[in-house]
Amino acid sequence: MKTISLQESIQEMKQRMEAIPRRTKCRARAEAGYAVVRAISTWLEKNGLPQEISGT
């Protein structure tokens, strides 16, 4: 099983988002997704839940 770090995923997502040209529909969707993931991460941290996810 592979462990996925939420913070590493957020950084990678931010880098990919910044590579998309500004003022495009694709960039807007990427920014919205990034905001959702950051909100989830903040909620998990605030409630003392793990920041790593075990996957297959």
The first five atom37 places (N, CA, C, CB, O) and aatype in JSON, in Angstrom:
{
  "aatype": [12, 11, 16, 9, 15, 10, 5, 6, 15, 9, 5, 6, 12, 11, 5, 1, 12, 6, 0, 9, 14, 1, 1, 16, 11, 4, 1, 0, 1, 0, 6, 0, 7, 18, 0, 19, 19, 1, 0, 9, 15, 16, 17, 10, 6, 11, 2, 7, 10, 14, 5, 6, 9, 15, 7, 16],
  "atom_mask": [
    [1, 1, 1, 1, 1],
    [1, 1, 1, 1, 1],
    [1, 1, 1, 1, 1],
    [1, 1, 1, 1, 1],
    [1, 1, 1, 1, 1],
    [1, 1, 1, 1, 1],
    [1, 1, 1, 1, 1],
    [1, 1, 1, 1, 1],
    [1, 1, 1, 1, 1],
    [1, 1, 1, 1, 1],
    [1, 1, 1, 1, 1],
    [1, 1, 1, 1, 1],
    [1, 1, 1, 1, 1],
    [1, 1, 1, 1, 1],
    [1, 1, 1, 1, 1],
    [1, 1, 1, 1, 1],
    [1, 1, 1, 1, 1],
    [1, 1, 1, 1, 1],
    [1, 1, 1, 1, 1],
    [1, 1, 1, 1, 1],
    [1, 1, 1, 1, 1],
    [1, 1, 1, 1, 1],
    [1, 1, 1, 1, 1],
    [1, 1, 1, 1, 1],
    [1, 1, 1, 1, 1],
    [1, 1, 1, 1, 1],
    [1, 1, 1, 1, 1],
    [1, 1, 1, 1, 1],
    [1, 1, 1, 1, 1],
    [1, 1, 1, 1, 1],
    [1, 1, 1, 1, 1],
    [1, 1, 1, 1, 1],
    [1, 1, 1, 0, 1],
    [1, 1, 1, 1, 1],
    [1, 1, 1, 1, 1],
    [1, 1, 1, 1, 1],
    [1, 1, 1, 1, 1],
    [1, 1, 1, 1, 1],
    [1, 1, 1, 1, 1],
    [1, 1, 1, 1, 1],
    [1, 1, 1, 1, 1],
    [1, 1, 1, 1, 1],
    [1, 1, 1, 1, 1],
    [1, 1, 1, 1, 1],
    [1, 1, 1, 1, 1],
    [1, 1, 1, 1, 1],
    [1, 1, 1, 1, 1],
    [1, 1, 1, 0, 1],
    [1, 1, 1, 1, 1],
    [1, 1, 1, 1, 1],
    [1, 1, 1, 1, 1],
    [1, 1, 1, 1, 1],
    [1, 1, 1, 1, 1],
    [1, 1, 1, 1, 1],
    [1, 1, 1, 0, 1],
    [1, 1, 1, 1, 1]
  ],
  "atom_positions": [
    [[0.84, -1.19, 0.0], [0.0, 0.0, 0.0], [0.88, 1.25, 0.0], [-0.95, 0.0, 1.22], [1.95, 1.28, 0.61]],
    [[0.4, 2.25, -0.68], [1.13, 3.5, -0.78], [0.45, 4.54, 0.11], [1.2, 3.99, -2.25], [-0.77, 4.64, 0.13]],
    [[1.25, 5.31, 0.85], [0.72, 6.38, 1.68], [0.85, 7.7, 0.93], [1.46, 6.44, 3.04], [1.92, 8.02, 0.41]],
    [[-0.23, 8.44, 0.86], [-0.26, 9.71, 0.16], [-0.3, 10.84, 1.18], [-1.48, 9.79, -0.82], [-1.21, 10.89, 2.02]],
    [[0.67, 11.74, 1.12], [0.69, 12.9, 2.0], [-0.16, 14.0, 1.39], [2.15, 13.39, 2.25], [0.05, 14.4, 0.25]],
    [[-1.11, 14.5, 2.15], [-2.01, 15.53, 1.65], [-1.25, 16.82, 1.34], [-3.12, 15.8, 2.68], [-1.55, 17.49, 0.35]],
    [[-0.28, 17.18, 2.17], [0.48, 18.41, 1.94], [1.28, 18.33, 0.64], [1.42, 18.68, 3.11], [1.34, 19.31, -0.11]],
    [[1.88, 17.17, 0.36], [2.63, 17.01, -0.89], [1.69, 17.08, -2.08], [3.39, 15.67, -0.89], [2.04, 17.67, -3.1]],
    [[0.53, 16.5, -1.96], [-0.46, 16.54, -3.04], [-0.93, 17.96, -3.3], [-1.66, 15.64, -2.71], [-1.12, 18.35, -4.45]],
    [[-1.1, 18.73, -2.25], [-1.53, 20.12, -2.4], [-0.46, 20.93, -3.12], [-1.83, 20.75, -1.02], [-0.78, 21.73, -4.0]],
    [[0.8, 20.73, -2.76], [1.89, 21.45, -3.43], [1.96, 21.09, -4.91], [3.23, 21.14, -2.75], [2.12, 21.97, -5.76]],
    [[1.83, 19.81, -5.22], [1.86, 19.37, -6.61], [0.68, 19.96, -7.39], [1.84, 17.83, -6.69], [0.83, 20.38, -8.53]],
    [[-0.49, 19.97, -6.76], [-1.68, 20.52, -7.4], [-1.5, 22.01, -7.69], [-2.92, 20.29, -6.52], [-1.91, 22.5, -8.74]],
    [[-0.88, 22.73, -6.75], [-0.65, 24.17, -6.93], [0.31, 24.41, -8.09], [-0.08, 24.78, -5.64], [0.08, 25.32, -8.89]],
    [[1.37, 23.62, -8.19], [2.32, 23.78, -9.29], [1.66, 23.53, -10.63], [3.51, 22.84, -9.1], [1.88, 24.26, -11.59]],
    [[0.85, 22.49, -10.7], [0.15, 22.19, -11.96], [-0.84, 23.29, -12.31], [-0.58, 20.84, -11.87], [-0.98, 23.66, -13.48]],
    [[-1.54, 23.81, -11.3], [-2.52, 24.86, -11.54], [-1.84, 26.11, -12.08], [-3.28, 25.19, -10.24], [-2.35, 26.75, -13.0]],
    [[-0.69, 26.46, -11.53], [0.02, 27.66, -11.96], [0.57, 27.54, -13.38], [1.15, 27.96, -11.01], [0.87, 28.55, -14.01]],
    [[0.69, 26.33, -13.89], [1.17, 26.12, -15.25], [0.07, 26.37, -16.29], [1.71, 24.7, -15.4], [0.35, 26.52, -17.48]],
    [[-1.18, 26.4, -15.84], [-2.32, 26.63, -16.74], [-2.45, 28.14, -16.98], [-3.65, 26.03, -16.14], [-2.38, 28.92, -16.03]],
    [[-2.63, 28.55, -18.23], [-2.78, 29.99, -18.52], [-3.91, 30.62, -17.72], [-3.04, 30.2, -20.02], [-4.96, 30.01, -17.51]],
    [[-3.69, 31.85, -17.27], [-4.69, 32.57, -16.49], [-5.9, 32.91, -17.35], [-4.09, 33.85, -15.9], [-5.84, 32.91, -18.58]],
    [[-6.98, 33.19, -16.67], [-8.24, 33.6, -17.3], [-8.78, 32.6, -18.31], [-8.06, 34.93, -17.97], [-9.3, 32.97, -19.36]],
    [[-8.63, 31.33, -17.97], [-9.23, 30.28, -18.79], [-10.18, 29.48, -17.91], [-8.13, 29.36, -19.43], [-10.06, 29.47, -16.69]],
    [[-11.11, 28.8, -18.55], [-12.08, 28.0, -17.8], [-11.36, 26.87, -17.06], [-13.15, 27.42, -18.76], [-11.73, 26.53, -15.93]],
    [[-10.35, 26.3, -17.69], [-9.59, 25.21, -17.08], [-8.89, 25.69, -15.8], [-8.56, 24.63, -18.08], [-8.88, 24.98, -14.8]],
    [[-8.3, 26.88, -15.85], [-7.61, 27.44, -14.69], [-8.62, 27.71, -13.56], [-6.87, 28.74, -15.06], [-8.33, 27.46, -12.4]],
    [[-9.78, 28.22, -13.92], [-10.81, 28.5, -12.91], [-11.24, 27.22, -12.21], [-12.04, 29.17, -13.57], [-11.41, 27.2, -10.99]],
    [[-11.4, 26.15, -12.97], [-11.76, 24.86, -12.36], [-10.64, 24.35, -11.47], [-12.09, 23.83, -13.45], [-10.9, 23.82, -10.39]],
    [[-9.4, 24.51, -11.92], [-8.26, 24.06, -11.12], [-8.18, 24.84, -9.82], [-6.94, 24.21, -11.92], [-7.9, 24.26, -8.77]],
    [[-8.42, 26.15, -9.88], [-8.39, 26.98, -8.67], [-9.5, 26.58, -7.7], [-8.52, 28.46, -9.04], [-9.29, 26.56, -6.49]],
    [[-10.67, 26.26, -8.23], [-11.78, 25.83, -7.37], [-11.45, 24.5, -6.69], [-13.08, 25.7, -8.2], [-11.7, 24.34, -5.5]],
    [[-10.9, 23.57, -7.44], [-10.5, 22.28, -6.87], [-9.43, 22.44, -5.81], [0.0, 0.0, 0.0], [-9.47, 21.78, -4.77]],
    [[-8.47, 23.34, -6.08], [-7.39, 23.61, -5.13], [-7.97, 24.18, -3.83], [-6.36, 24.59, -5.75], [-7.54, 23.8, -2.74]],
    [[-8.92, 25.09, -3.94], [-9.54, 25.69, -2.75], [-10.27, 24.64, -1.92], [-10.51, 26.8, -3.16], [-10.21, 24.67, -0.69]],
    [[-10.95, 23.72, -2.58], [-11.67, 22.65, -1.87], [-10.69, 21.75, -1.12], [-12.52, 21.81, -2.85], [-10.91, 21.42, 0.05]],
    [[-9.62, 21.36, -1.79], [-8.62, 20.48, -1.15], [-7.96, 21.18, 0.03], [-7.55, 20.04, -2.18], [-7.72, 20.55, 1.06]],
    [[-7.66, 22.46, -0.11], [-7.07, 23.21, 1.0], [-8.04, 23.3, 2.18], [-6.66, 24.62, 0.55], [-7.62, 23.19, 3.34]],
    [[-9.31, 23.5, 1.9], [-10.31, 23.57, 2.97], [-10.41, 22.24, 3.7], [-11.68, 23.98, 2.39], [-10.5, 22.22, 4.93]],
    [[-10.41, 21.15, 2.97], [-10.46, 19.82, 3.59], [-9.22, 19.6, 4.44], [-10.57, 18.72, 2.51], [-9.32, 19.1, 5.56]],
    [[-8.06, 19.96, 3.92], [-6.81, 19.8, 4.66], [-6.83, 20.6, 5.96], [-5.62, 20.23, 3.8], [-6.43, 20.1, 7.01]],
    [[-7.3, 21.83, 5.88], [-7.39, 22.68, 7.07], [-8.34, 22.08, 8.1], [-7.85, 24.1, 6.69], [-8.05, 22.09, 9.29]],
    [[-9.48, 21.56, 7.63], [-10.44, 20.94, 8.53], [-9.85, 19.71, 9.21], [-11.71, 20.55, 7.76], [-10.01, 19.53, 10.42]],
    [[-9.14, 18.88, 8.44], [-8.52, 17.69, 9.02], [-7.49, 18.07, 10.08], [-7.85, 16.84, 7.92], [-7.44, 17.47, 11.15]],
    [[-6.68, 19.09, 9.77], [-5.65, 19.53, 10.71], [-6.29, 20.11, 11.98], [-4.74, 20.58, 10.05], [-5.84, 19.82, 13.09]],
    [[-7.33, 20.91, 11.81], [-8.02, 21.53, 12.94], [-8.62, 20.49, 13.88], [-9.11, 22.47, 12.43], [-8.63, 20.68, 15.09]],
    [[-9.12, 19.41, 13.32], [-9.77, 18.36, 14.11], [-8.81, 17.25, 14.54], [-10.9, 17.77, 13.33], [-9.24, 16.24, 15.1]],
    [[-7.53, 17.44, 14.27], [-6.52, 16.48, 14.72], [-6.54, 15.15, 13.99], [0.0, 0.0, 0.0], [-6.09, 14.14, 14.52]],
    [[-7.05, 15.15, 12.77], [-7.1, 13.92, 11.98], [-5.84, 13.79, 11.13], [-8.37, 13.89, 11.09], [-5.18, 14.79, 10.86]],
    [[-5.5, 12.57, 10.71], [-4.26, 12.35, 9.96], [-4.24, 13.08, 8.63], [-4.06, 10.88, 9.73], [-5.26, 13.22, 7.95]],
    [[-3.06, 13.54, 8.26], [-2.85, 14.26, 7.0], [-2.35, 13.32, 5.91], [-1.86, 15.4, 7.21], [-1.96, 13.78, 4.83]],
    [[-2.35, 12.03, 6.18], [-1.9, 11.06, 5.2], [-3.03, 10.07, 4.92], [-0.63, 10.32, 5.68], [-3.79, 9.7, 5.81]],
    [[-3.1, 9.65, 3.67], [-4.14, 8.72, 3.26], [-3.47, 7.47, 2.72], [-5.08, 9.35, 2.19], [-2.57, 7.56, 1.88]],
    [[-3.9, 6.31, 3.18], [-3.37, 5.06, 2.65], [-4.2, 4.66, 1.45], [-3.38, 3.94, 3.73], [-5.43, 4.59, 1.52]],
    [[-3.52, 4.39, 0.35], [-4.2, 3.98, -0.87], [-3.63, 2.67, -1.38], [0.0, 0.0, 0.0], [-2.77, 2.07, -0.74]],
    [[-4.11, 2.25, -2.51], [-3.61, 1.01, -3.1], [-2.75, 1.32, -4.29], [-4.75, 0.07, -3.49], [-2.23, 0.4, -4.93]]
  ]
}
